[in-house]
Amino acid sequence: MFLEALGSVILGLAVAWLAVYRLPHRLPARRLVLSTGAAGGLFGAFLTHSALGGNLLLILIGAVAVATASVSLLVRPAGRLRRHSATV
C-alpha cells in the first residue's frame, strides 16, 4: 500500500511537471500545479483502490488519469475571450 501511494504521488508530480514544462504561460504558480498533481495522483490511487481492489497497474493508471484531470482544470485559455453580442 505504501508503494501504491508513493508511486501515485510520483506519477502525479511527473504529470504536473510535464504540464508546467509544456504550458508555463497558461498555468498558475508552479507550486500550485505541482501540489495539485501530487494530490490528484494520491486521490486517484485511493479512488481506484477502493473501486477495483489491489491491482497495482490499474491503481497507477487511475492515479495518472485523476492527476491529469486535476491539472487540466488549472489551464487558462490561450487568448482573450471574445464575447460577441447576440445582435452582431
C-alpha positions in Angstrom: 0.0 0.0 0.0 2.9 2.3 0.7 4.3 1.7 -2.7 1.0 2.4 -4.3 0.8 5.8 -2.5 4.4 6.7 -3.3 4.1 5.6 -6.9 0.9 7.6 -7.4 2.4 10.8 -5.9 5.5 10.4 -8.1 3.4 9.9 -11.2 1.1 12.9 -10.2 4.2 15.0 -9.8 5.5 13.8 -13.2 2.2 14.8 -14.9 2.3 18.2 -13.2 5.9 18.8 -14.1 5.2 17.9 -17.7 2.3 20.4 -17.8 4.5 23.1 -16.2 7.3 22.4 -18.7 5.0 22.4 -21.8 2.5 25.1 -20.8 4.1 27.6 -18.4 2.3 30.6 -19.8 -1.2 29.0 -19.4 -0.8 27.7 -15.8 -0.8 29.5 -12.4 2.2 29.3 -10.0 4.4 26.2 -10.2 3.9 25.2 -6.6 0.1 25.1 -7.1 0.4 22.9 -10.2 2.8 20.5 -8.6 0.8 20.1 -5.4 -2.4 19.6 -7.5 -0.7 16.9 -9.5 0.5 15.1 -6.4 -2.8 15.4 -4.6 -4.7 14.3 -7.7 -2.5 11.2 -8.1 -2.9 10.3 -4.5 -6.7 10.7 -4.6 -6.8 8.8 -7.9 -4.9 5.9 -6.3 -7.3 5.9 -3.3 -10.4 6.0 -5.6 -9.1 3.3 -7.9 -8.0 1.1 -5.0 -11.4 1.5 -3.4 -13.3 0.7 -6.6 -11.2 -2.0 -8.2 -9.1 -3.6 -5.5 -5.4 -4.1 -5.2 -4.1 -4.4 -8.8 -1.1 -2.1 -8.8 -1.1 -1.4 -12.6 -4.8 -0.4 -12.5 -4.2 1.8 -9.5 -1.4 3.7 -11.1 -3.4 4.2 -14.3 -6.2 5.6 -12.2 -3.8 7.9 -10.4 -2.4 9.2 -13.6 -5.9 9.8 -15.0 -7.1 11.7 -12.0 -3.9 13.7 -11.7 -4.2 14.7 -15.4 -7.8 15.7 -14.9 -6.9 17.8 -11.8 -4.0 19.6 -13.5 -6.1 20.2 -16.6 -8.6 22.2 -14.5 -5.9 24.7 -13.8 -5.2 25.5 -17.5 -6.2 29.0 -18.5 -7.5 30.0 -22.0 -4.7 30.8 -24.6 -6.0 34.2 -25.6 -8.6 36.7 -24.5 -12.1 35.5 -24.5 -14.1 37.2 -27.3 -17.6 37.9 -26.4 -20.0 38.7 -29.2 -23.4 40.1 -28.6 -26.4 38.3 -29.9 -27.2 41.1 -32.4 -23.8 41.1 -34.1 
